[in-house]
Amino acid sequence: MASYTKSGFHVVFRLRIETGTPFGDTYAAISQAGGDVIAMDMHHVEPDFSVRDITVLVRSDEERQRVVAALQNRPGVQVLNYSDRTFLLHLGGKIGTALKMPVKNRDDLSMVYTPGVARICEAIHEDKSKVFQLTIKRNTIAVVTDGSAVLGLGDIGPEAALPVMEGKAMLFKQFADLDAFPIALNTQDPDEIVQIVKSISPVFGGINLEDISSPRCFEIENRLKEELDIPVFHDDQHGTAVVMLAGLLNALKIVGKKMEDLYVVVAGVGAAGVACTKILQASGVREIVGCDRQGIIDPSKEYENPIKQWYARNTNHSGRQGSLADAIRGADVFIGVSGPGILTADDMKAMAPDPIVFAMANPVPEILPEIAEPYVRVMATGRSDYPNQINNVLCFPGIFRGALDVRAREINEAMKLAAARAIAECVPEAERNEQYIIPSVFNPQVVDSVRKAVSEAAVATGVARRRLGSGTSTVVDEFEEAHVTE
């Protein structure tokens, strides 16, 4: 079995060791191959041999293979098996279906299927809105990908992306009790993706787009939002933006700066970078400069990429030019959604006093916290092994829970801003500090706070089809209130 740590992962080797074989030699062989022995457990003992489980920390698959080879070459030692818990966890997939009630007899069968189900079908045929009350649609999300932009892996295709989508479905269920199903599409054509999602939409109460490359992701999301009457949310864009804003709201309270006074540099103007820019503008930030691999997005230039053209027309009002190093001089905030190691300590020194740096590239950030720490007031990354992780799981379960609770037609900007504020408020003022601006993903208050804020924003902006109960955030459904069954 294996469990992943900051610097590697654990593999458990089951060894048959002949009596009289020096055990220290086995330890030495593992160490020489690069592994670290973490624990040893006796499985059982026979007169001529013993069977032991050795837990070894390795830092890569190559190192694991070297340890295996070293053990297999030891006289008196036989490798019976070794196991990686992550692979075992994925055997047969990570999700399944479950029944809400058993089918125990013919009477049950006649209600859940024929002939009783015909009455339900007729009721929905007469009033399509009843599909939300009488089917799984009211609580089910489609997690849709084409596998073209999987985090840290790139264009690996739908089959290889499927484990990630299964994991997303697990998080929906674990954190917000939403049923979700992975839909991995064997096409990267925007027209086909839009048509497929529209065709399967009767089953789902919301669509979560995932790991679709830029700029196609913008077109796909925009078209689906226009053509469907259920929430469509590209989490790589908006989830990142919402959690980033939540962290920034708390960081600004620490450094004593206001949104409207900030100069912000965004590195990476793909899906996440554009969404972060838009939500910052909606929050009052006036001066944002974006950078791609070629440097600053220049408003005096024309860009073939429509997203970069939008960026050139809507940011960098002062007309800055040059490289990322030029852009970051005097910046109050750096938002990184680009690649590893593009910033230096000198860049940090050139920023404005009390700089805020969100280096969110994964798995290696734009600058490591240990390099930036002497010069940065507040630092956040996308990693779980440093303080202040910007993690989308703080956002998407609660956003969809709130949207489905009030049967929202869409997830609009007001709902996203409400979600960001709700996440930020989950960090108590008395506990807020440079190392704690974002709540833990396991904080039980987060999903409920986001759900409540999002549902209230949906009602306030007129996109909800269910109303909130008087004086509370309890949802009241007219269908259920009237006890209508047909």
Buried (B, 14 or more C-beta within 10 A) or exposed (E): BBBEEEEBBBBBBBBBBEEEBEBEEBBEBBBEBBBBBEEBEEEEEEEEBBBBBBBBBBBEEEBBEBBBEBBEEBEBBBBEEBBBBEEEEBEEEEBEEEEEEEEEEEEEEEBBEEEEEEEBEEBBEEEEEBBBBBBBBBBBBBBBBBBBBBBEEEBBBBEEBBBBBBBBBBBBBEBBEBBBBBBBBEEBEBEEBBBBBBEBBEEBBBBBBBBBBBBBBBBBBEBBBEEBEBBBBBBBBBBBBBBBBBBBBBBBBBBEBEBEEBBBBBBBBBBBBBBBBBBBBBBEBBBBBBBBEEBBBBBEEEBEBEBBBBBBEBBBEEEBBEEBBBBBBEBBBBBBBBBBEBBBBEBBEBBBEBBBBBBBBBEBBBBBBEBBBEBBBBBBBBBEEBBBBBBBBBBBBBBBBBBBBBBBBBBBBBBBBBBBBBBBBBBEEEEBEBEBBBBBBEBEEBBBBBBBBBBBBBBEBEBBBBBBEEEEBEBEBEBEEEEEEE
